[in-house]
């Protein structure tokens, strides 16, 4: 069975959310990391999957796959998630 790009988009949003919970739970073990290493870790584990998920949603919309609401929700959720964590990295450090 072929999966849709919109499905992959929502799966990547779920992966990003799970990684956020994992990072939050194990935050005390990250105290030895430098600020730059924490930013890189946040970028790789939280922002990058959300950006890829948003791109999958956009591709799903451009290919006119079934259920465009699924692709649109993937784009919106992934974009908001990525932008929120990007603003944290840029402004809060």
C-alpha positions as CSV (number, residue, x, y, z in Angstrom):
1,X,0.0,0.0,0.0
2,X,1.4,3.3,-1.1
3,X,1.4,6.0,1.6
4,X,0.6,9.6,0.8
5,X,2.9,12.5,1.2
6,X,0.3,14.1,3.6
7,X,0.6,11.0,5.8
8,X,4.4,11.3,5.9
9,X,3.9,15.0,6.8
10,X,1.8,14.2,9.8
11,X,4.1,11.3,10.8
12,X,7.0,13.8,10.9
13,X,5.0,16.2,13.0
14,X,4.4,13.3,15.4
15,X,8.1,12.4,15.4
16,X,8.9,16.1,16.2
17,X,6.4,16.1,19.1
18,X,7.8,12.9,20.5
19,X,11.4,14.2,20.2
20,X,10.3,17.4,22.0
21,X,9.0,15.3,24.9
22,X,12.2,13.1,25.0
23,X,14.4,16.2,25.0
24,X,12.3,17.8,27.8
25,X,12.5,14.6,29.9
26,X,16.2,14.2,29.5
27,X,17.0,18.0,29.7
28,X,18.9,17.6,33.0
29,X,21.4,15.3,31.3
30,X,22.1,18.0,28.7
31,X,23.5,20.5,31.2
32,X,27.1,19.8,30.2
33,X,26.5,20.8,26.6
34,X,27.5,24.2,25.3
35,X,24.8,26.7,24.1
36,X,25.9,26.1,20.5
37,X,25.6,22.3,20.8
38,X,22.1,22.7,22.3
39,X,21.1,24.9,19.4
40,X,22.4,22.4,16.9
41,X,20.6,19.5,18.7
42,X,17.4,21.5,18.7
43,X,17.7,22.3,15.1
44,X,18.5,18.7,14.0
45,X,15.9,17.0,16.2
46,X,13.0,19.5,16.3
47,X,13.2,22.0,13.4
48,X,14.5,19.9,10.6
49,X,11.9,17.1,10.8
50,X,9.1,19.7,11.0
51,X,10.5,21.6,7.9
52,X,10.7,18.3,5.9
53,X,7.1,17.5,7.1
54,X,5.9,20.9,5.9
55,X,7.6,20.3,2.5
56,X,5.9,16.9,2.2
57,X,2.6,18.6,2.9
58,X,3.2,21.2,0.2
59,X,4.2,18.5,-2.3
60,X,1.1,16.6,-1.4
61,X,-1.0,19.7,-2.2
62,X,0.9,20.3,-5.4
63,X,0.4,16.7,-6.6
64,X,-3.3,17.0,-5.8
65,X,-3.5,13.9,-3.7
66,X,-6.7,12.7,-2.0
67,X,-7.7,14.5,1.2
68,X,-6.2,17.9,0.8
69,X,-7.3,18.8,4.3
70,X,-4.8,16.2,5.6
71,X,-1.9,17.9,3.7
72,X,-3.0,21.3,4.7
73,X,-3.1,20.4,8.4
74,X,0.3,18.8,8.0
75,X,1.7,22.0,6.5
76,X,0.1,24.2,9.2
77,X,1.2,22.1,12.2
78,X,4.7,21.5,11.0
79,X,5.2,25.1,10.0
80,X,4.0,26.4,13.4
81,X,6.1,23.9,15.2
82,X,9.2,24.7,13.2
83,X,8.7,28.5,13.5
84,X,8.1,28.3,17.3
85,X,11.3,26.4,17.9
86,X,13.3,28.5,15.5
87,X,12.2,31.6,17.4
88,X,13.3,30.0,20.6
89,X,16.7,29.3,19.2
90,X,17.1,32.8,17.7
91,X,15.8,34.9,20.6
92,X,16.0,32.9,23.8
93,X,19.3,31.0,23.1
